[in-house]
Amino acid sequence: MQPNEVKALLESRIDGCDFHIQGEGCNFQVVAVGEAFEGLSPVKRQQLVYQALSDEIASGALHAISIKTYTPAQWQTASENAR
C-alpha cells in the first residue's frame, strides 16, 4: 500500500480528521488530528484508528502501524512546541 491509499481509507472511515501518513509497503506512521478524539482516552483514540483499518490489518495489507492522535488544540500546541 501507499501512504495516499492509507490516508484515503482513513478519511472515508473517520469523519472530521486530518491524517498525515508516512511509510511504505505495509509499515506506516499515522498522525491523526481531529475533533473525533475530544474526550477520548489515549487507548480509545488508538482503537478508533485501528478499527478503521481492521480489514487491511487482518488481510496483511497493513502490518506495522504507529499511531499518534491529537485534538486540534493539542496539535496546535505540539506544532508550536516543535518550533
N, C-alpha and C positions, 0 to 999 in steps of 0.2 A: 504494500500500500504506500501511497504518497501522502505527505502532510496535508495537501489540499483535500484529499479524499477523507481523511480522518476529520478535518475541520467541517466538511460538508455534512458528514454523518452527525456530528455533534450539534451543529446548527439546526439540523432538521429534527433533532430529538429533544433538545433542551432550549426552550424559548427564552429570549431576553438575555443571552450571554454572548460575550465576545470570547473567541478562542484563539490562542496563539500556539501553534503546533510546530515542533521541531522533531527531526528524526528521519528514519528511512527504514525500508523493509518492514519488519514487524516490531520495531522498538521506537517508542515515541515519548516525548515530553510534552505534556499538555498544561498550559496555563489558561485557566478559565476565570473570567471576570463577569459577574452579573448579580442582579437582584435576587436571582433564584437561590443564592447561598445565604441570604439575610436570615439570621436567626437559627441557622443550622450548625450543629457541631461539626468539627473537622471530619469526623468519621462519616456523618451523614452526607457531607459535601462530596467526599470521595465516592461513597456508594452511589450517589446520583450520577456521577460521570461514568463509573464502571458499569452501572445498569444500562446507560445509553449505548455502551459499546459491548454489551454482553454477548451478542450473537457473533461479533467479529473475534472476540476473545475465545469463545467456545470453539469456533472453527479453526483457530490457529492463525487467522489473518493478522491478528494483533497478539503479540506475545508479552512484551515488557512495556509497561506504561507507567510513567512518573507523572503524578498529578499535583498541581498547586492550584488552589482555588482562592478567590478573593471577592469580596463585595466591591462595588465601585469605590466606596470610601477607603477601604483597605488598599485597593490598587493605587489610588492617588497617593496615599501615604507612602506605600512601598516605592512608587516611582520617584517621589520627592526625596526619599532617603537614599536612593541609588545615585543621585546627582552629586 
